[in-house]
Amino acid sequence: MPEERPLLTRRGQTGAFTIPDLTAEESLAEFKELVRSAGGEVAAELLQRRARPDPATLIGSGKVEEIAGVAASVEADLVLFDHDLSPTQLRNLESALPCRVLDRTQLILDIFARHARTREGQLQVELAQLEYMLPRLTGRGKAMSQLGGGIGTRGPGETQLETDRRRIQRRIDQLKRDLDAVRRVRRQQRQRREAVPVPTVALVGYTNAGKSTLFNTVTGAQVLSSARMFATLDPKLRAIELPSRRKVLLSDTVGFIRNLPHTLVTSFRATLEEVAQAEVLLHVRDAAAAYGEEQKAQVEKVLGELEVLAKPRIEVMNKIDLLDPAERQRLAERAEARGGEVAVSAKTGEGMQRLLEAIDAALYSDPVVEAELRVPQQEGAVLAAIEAGMVIHARAYEGNLVRLKVSGPASLVGRMRRFRVRAD
């Protein structure tokens, strides 16, 4: 499919509409990256600063005329707004401009539709799309009458959506039932996992912070890692072994972004339940990002919506390979002073051992305990279990017995109680 040529617009914000710590230029740069992730080619960009939004068109009639002229001159296929549009604003803009109009939420929904691979991901994206489209259908018959291959046309597969709202509502209800079934299956899978004490550690973070690359480096998996935003939609689980020899499940999840549409947070609750059930969260951050603190605040905002801010969190400062030596030294000193922060490079593997040690220290279930064991040499299965699941600090032979000083998960050490040496 040839890339579409969208024209980007962003309204500068002041007063109650200020986005803290993020300039209009930085926000527009992020928006351009979203467009590229959707397969678009930016033809032109315009920036407007306004004290308050125009209720009819968001940007005012003069700016609408300017955009119409620019869109015609660069032969743009659509105009994208780095802002959400009300149903009225969307209708007015589409009437006044020579091409289709999409807002920020519609663009993000389109990227999600582009990257959804599993049945569950497709259900969640379709639900979010329909719930967002429902109040915006009036007057959009031409745009909605057929499916296409461009940005904003990767829809849920219905035709003439605006002519039958009841049919759309029935489809939404069916999707919710299907997703409830997905949640039940996930709940059953978690219950089976919980029968064996293996805690879950979840990766969370801003989109394109390097979560999937980190996941691949730690687990040896080959999940898709891409510089494009929202490359990961479907959760991935892999078992890893920590320095204490404990096993944990590492979960890779969808990335967050500034002003993540609420419909997506709601629709993707089935996926994000892995975050809610995790014992420890690894907040993966881009150490080289120009506005890292703003990204951190946006991630914590979504974590607050999921009611998981109280969980233990480790800040993983990723992409240190992109920093100069002085910046890396400052980051290392800050991480050491703060605690709960680890500097790594998922690309080169630097810092992975420190990260695993930090996860080990943060886990509170099945804690690591030390013990001294005396095991008969003929107990081959017991000795094999100790070798596989514990760290052996010392080993000595006393006739037919092996005396071991070990540390390992309390659950495994407890199963060895008949071999434990009691202090007098």
C-alpha positions in Angstrom: 0.0 0.0 0.0 1.5 3.4 -0.9 2.0 5.7 2.1 -0.6 8.3 2.6 0.4 12.0 2.8 -1.3 13.5 5.9 -1.1 17.2 6.9 -0.5 17.5 10.6 -1.9 20.3 12.7 -1.5 21.0 16.4 -3.1 23.7 18.5 -0.8 25.2 21.1 -2.3 25.2 24.5 -2.3 27.7 27.4 -4.0 28.0 30.8 -6.1 25.1 31.8 -5.1 23.2 28.6 -1.3 23.2 29.3 0.5 19.9 28.9 3.2 20.1 31.6 6.9 19.8 30.7 6.1 19.1 27.0 6.4 21.9 24.5 4.2 22.2 21.4 7.2 21.3 19.2 8.0 18.2 21.3 4.4 17.1 21.2 4.3 17.6 17.4 7.5 15.5 17.0 5.9 12.7 18.9 2.7 13.0 16.8 4.8 12.7 13.6 6.3 9.5 15.0 2.7 8.2 15.5 1.9 9.0 11.9 5.0 7.1 10.7 3.9 4.1 12.8 0.6 4.2 11.0 2.3 4.0 7.7 1.9 7.7 6.7 4.2 10.2 5.1 4.0 13.7 6.5 3.3 16.2 3.7 3.1 19.4 5.8 2.7 20.5 9.3 1.0 23.6 10.9 1.1 24.8 14.5 -1.4 27.2 16.1 -1.3 28.8 19.6 -4.7 29.7 21.0 -6.0 30.8 24.4 -9.1 28.6 24.1 -10.5 26.1 21.6 -13.1 27.2 19.0 -16.3 25.2 19.9 -17.2 24.8 16.2 -13.8 23.9 14.6 -11.3 23.8 17.4 -9.0 26.2 15.5 -11.2 29.0 14.1 -12.4 29.8 10.6 -9.3 31.6 9.5 -7.0 28.7 10.3 -9.5 26.3 8.6 -9.1 28.3 5.4 -5.3 28.2 5.7 -5.3 24.4 6.2 -7.6 23.9 3.3 -5.2 25.8 1.0 -2.1 23.9 2.3 -3.9 20.6 2.0 -4.8 21.3 -1.6 -1.3 22.5 -2.5 0.5 19.4 -1.1 -2.2 17.0 -2.3 -2.7 15.7 1.2 -5.0 12.6 1.6 -6.1 13.5 5.1 -5.6 16.1 7.9 -4.6 14.9 11.3 -5.1 16.9 14.5 -2.9 16.3 17.6 -6.0 16.9 19.7 -9.3 15.2 20.2 -12.2 16.6 18.2 -15.8 16.6 19.3 -18.4 15.1 17.0 -19.5 18.7 15.9 -15.9 19.8 15.3 -15.2 16.7 13.3 -18.3 17.2 11.0 -17.5 20.9 10.5 -13.9 20.3 9.6 -14.8 17.5 7.2 -17.3 19.8 5.5 -14.7 22.7 5.1 -11.6 20.7 4.2 -10.9 18.9 0.8 -10.0 15.6 2.5 -10.7 13.4 5.4 -10.0 14.5 9.0 -8.8 12.4 11.9 -8.0 13.3 15.5 -5.3 12.0 17.8 -7.5 9.2 19.3 -8.5 7.9 15.8 -4.9 7.8 14.8 -3.9 5.7 17.8 -6.8 3.4 17.3 -5.7 3.0 13.7 -2.2 2.0 14.8 -3.7 -0.5 17.3 -5.8 -2.0 14.4 -2.7 -2.2 12.3 -0.7 -4.2 14.9 -3.4 -6.4 16.4 -2.5 -10.0 15.6 -4.3 -12.3 18.0 -8.1 -12.7 18.2 -8.1 -11.1 21.6 -6.2 -8.0 20.4 -8.5 -7.6 17.4 -11.6 -7.8 19.7 -10.2 -5.2 22.0 -9.3 -2.8 19.1 -12.7 -3.3 17.5 -14.5 -2.5 20.7 -12.5 0.7 21.3 -13.1 1.8 17.7 -16.8 1.2 17.8 -17.2 3.0 21.2 -15.3 6.0 19.8 -17.1 6.1 16.5 -20.7 5.7 17.8 -21.3 9.4 18.7 -19.4 10.6 15.6 -21.3 8.8 12.9 -23.8 11.5 11.8 -23.0 12.8 8.4 -20.1 10.4 7.8 -21.9 8.1 5.3 -19.3 8.6 2.5 -16.3 8.0 4.8 -17.9 5.0 6.5 -19.5 3.3 3.5 -16.6 1.1 2.6 -13.4 -0.3 4.0 -10.1 1.0 2.8 -6.4 0.5 3.2 -5.3 3.9 4.5 -4.9 5.6 7.9 -8.3 5.8 9.6 -10.0 3.2 7.4 -8.8 0.0 9.2 -12.2 -0.2 10.8 -14.1 -3.0 12.4 -15.6 -4.4 9.2 -19.1 -3.0 9.2 -20.6 -1.0 6.3 -22.9 2.0 6.5 -22.3 2.2 10.3 -24.3 5.5 10.6 -27.5 4.0 9.3 -28.1 1.4 12.1 -27.0 2.4 15.6 -28.8 -0.5 17.1 -26.7 -2.9 15.1 -23.5 -1.2 16.3 -24.7 -1.4 19.9 -25.5 -5.1 19.5 -22.0 -5.6 18.1 -20.5 -3.7 21.1 -22.5 -5.9 23.5 -21.2 -9.0 21.7 -17.6 -7.8 21.9 -17.9 -7.2 25.6 -19.3 -10.7 26.1 -16.4 -12.2 24.0 -13.9 -10.2 26.1 -15.5 -11.4 29.3 -14.9 -14.9 28.0 -11.3 -14.0 27.4 -11.0 -12.7 30.9 -12.4 -16.0 32.3 -9.9 -18.0 30.3 -7.1 -15.7 31.6 -8.4 -16.1 35.1 -8.3 -19.9 34.8 -4.8 -19.8 33.4 -3.6 -17.6 36.3 -5.3 -19.9 38.8 -3.3 -22.8 37.3 -0.1 -20.8 37.5 -0.8 -19.8 41.1 -1.1 -23.5 42.0 2.7 -23.4 41.6 4.3 -20.4 43.4 5.8 -18.6 40.4 5.4 -14.8 40.8 4.9 -12.6 37.7 7.0 -9.5 36.9 5.4 -7.1 34.4 7.1 -4.7 32.0 5.3 -1.3 31.8 6.4 1.9 30.2 5.9 4.6 27.5 5.6 3.3 24.0 9.0 2.8 22.2 10.9 2.8 25.5 12.4 -0.6 24.6 10.3 -3.0 26.6 10.2 -5.7 23.9 13.9 -5.5 23.3 14.5 -5.8 27.0 12.1 -8.7 27.2 14.0 -10.5 24.4 17.4 -9.9 26.0 16.3 -11.1 29.4 14.3 -14.2 28.2 16.0 -15.1 25.0 12.6 -14.9 23.3 12.1 -13.5 19.8 9.0 -11.4 20.1 8.7 -8.4 17.7 10.7 -5.4 18.8 10.4 -2.3 16.6 11.2 1.4 16.7 7.6 2.0 15.7 5.1 2.9 18.4 2.8 0.2 19.8 4.6 -2.7 18.1 3.4 -4.9 21.0 -0.3 -5.2 21.7 -0.7 -8.8 22.9 0.9 -9.8 26.3 3.8 -12.2 26.2 4.9 -14.4 29.1 8.2 -16.2 29.6 9.9 -17.9 32.5 13.3 -16.6 33.7 15.7 -17.6 36.4 16.9 -15.1 38.9 20.4 -15.1 40.6 18.7 -16.7 43.7 17.6 -19.6 41.4 14.0 -18.6 41.8 11.8 -18.8 38.8 9.5 -15.8 37.8 7.3 -15.1 34.8 8.2 -12.0 32.9 5.3 -10.3 31.1 5.6 -7.9 28.1 2.6 -5.5 27.8 1.3 -2.7 25.6 3.0 0.6 25.8 1.4 3.8 27.2 1.4 7.2 25.7 0.4 10.8 26.5 -3.4 11.2 26.5 -3.9 7.5 25.9 -7.6 7.2 24.8 -9.8 6.1 27.7 -11.6 3.7 25.4 -8.3 1.8 24.9 -7.6 1.6 28.6 -11.1 0.2 29.1 -11.0 -2.2 26.2 -7.5 -3.5 27.0 -8.3 -4.3 30.6 -8.2 -8.0 29.7 -4.6 -7.5 28.6 -3.6 -5.1 31.3 -4.9 -7.6 34.0 -1.4 -9.1 33.8 -0.1 -5.8 35.2 -2.7 -5.9 38.0 -1.7 -9.4 39.0 2.1 -8.9 38.8 4.0 -8.8 42.1 6.6 -6.4 40.8 6.5 -3.8 38.0 9.5 -2.9 35.9 8.9 0.7 34.6 11.1 0.8 31.5 12.1 4.3 30.7 14.1 5.8 27.7 17.2 7.3 29.4 17.9 9.3 26.2 14.4 10.8 25.9 14.2 14.5 25.8 11.1 14.6 27.9 11.5 11.5 30.1 9.9 13.0 33.2 6.7 13.8 31.3 6.7 10.2 29.9 7.1 8.9 33.5 4.2 11.0 34.7 1.9 9.7 31.9 2.8 6.1 32.7 2.0 6.6 36.4 -1.3 8.2 35.4 -2.3 5.1 33.6 -1.0 2.9 36.4 -3.2 5.0 38.8 -6.2 4.2 36.6 -5.4 0.5 36.9 -5.0 0.9 40.7 -1.5 -0.6 40.8 0.6 2.4 42.0 1.1 0.7 45.4 2.9 -2.2 43.8 6.7 -2.5 44.1 8.3 -0.7 41.1 11.8 -0.8 39.7 12.7 2.1 37.3 14.7 0.6 34.5 16.6 3.4 32.7 17.1 1.8 29.2 19.1 2.9 26.2 22.2 4.0 28.1 24.2 3.1 25.0 22.8 6.3 23.5 24.3 8.5 26.2 27.7 10.0 26.3 30.1 8.9 29.1 29.4 12.0 31.3 25.6 11.4 31.1 26.0 7.7 31.9 28.1 8.5 34.9 25.5 11.0 36.2 22.8 8.4 35.7 24.7 5.7 37.5 25.3 8.0 40.5 21.7 9.0 40.6 20.6 5.3 40.4 22.9 4.4 43.3 21.7 7.3 45.4 18.0 6.8 44.8 17.8 3.0 45.0 15.0 1.3 43.1 16.6 2.4 39.8 18.7 0.4 37.4 20.6 1.6 34.3 20.7 -0.9 31.4 21.0 -1.2 27.7 18.7 -3.8 26.3 20.5 -3.5 23.0 24.0 -4.4 24.3 23.0 -6.4 27.4 24.7 -4.0 29.8 23.3 -4.0 33.3 21.2 -7.2 32.9 22.7 -8.9 35.9 22.1 -5.8 38.1 18.5 -5.8 36.9 18.0 -9.5 37.8 19.4 -8.9 41.2 17.1 -5.9 41.7 14.1 -8.1 40.8 15.3 -10.7 43.3 15.5 -8.1 46.0 12.0 -6.7 45.3 10.1 -10.0 45.4 8.3 -10.6 48.6 6.5 -13.9 48.0 8.5 -17.1 48.5 11.5 -15.3 50.0 15.1 -16.5 49.8 16.3 -18.2 53.0 19.6 -19.8 54.0 19.9 -23.3 55.3 22.4 -26.0 56.1 21.6 -29.5 54.8 23.0 -32.9 55.3 21.9 -35.2 52.5 22.8 -38.9 52.0 24.6 -39.4 48.7 22.1 -42.0 47.5 19.4 -39.4 47.6 20.1 -38.5 43.9 16.7 -36.8 43.2 17.1 -34.6 46.3 20.6 -33.5 45.4 19.5 -32.8 41.8 16.6 -30.6 43.1 19.1 -28.7 45.3 21.5 -28.2 42.3 18.6 -27.0 40.1 16.8 -24.7 42.5 19.2 -23.3 45.1 22.5 -21.5 45.3 25.2 -23.7 46.9 27.7 -21.7 49.0 29.7 -24.5 50.4 29.9 -28.3 50.0 31.7 -30.9 52.1 31.6 -34.7 52.3 31.2 -36.6 55.6 31.3 -40.3 54.8 28.1 -41.1 53.0 26.7 -37.6 53.6 27.0 -34.4 51.7 26.9 -31.3 53.9 25.7 -28.2 52.0 25.3 -24.5 52.9 22.6 -23.2 50.5 20.2 -20.3 49.9 17.0 -20.7 47.9 13.2 -20.2 47.8 11.5 -20.9 51.2 9.1 -23.2 49.4 11.9 -25.4 48.2 13.9 -25.2 51.4 10.8 -26.2 53.3 10.6 -29.4 51.3 14.1 -30.3 52.5 13.2 -30.0 56.2 14.1 -33.6 57.0 17.7 -32.9 55.8 18.2 -29.6 57.6 20.9 -29.3 60.2 19.5 -27.7 63.4 21.7 -25.3 65.4 22.3 -26.5 69.0 
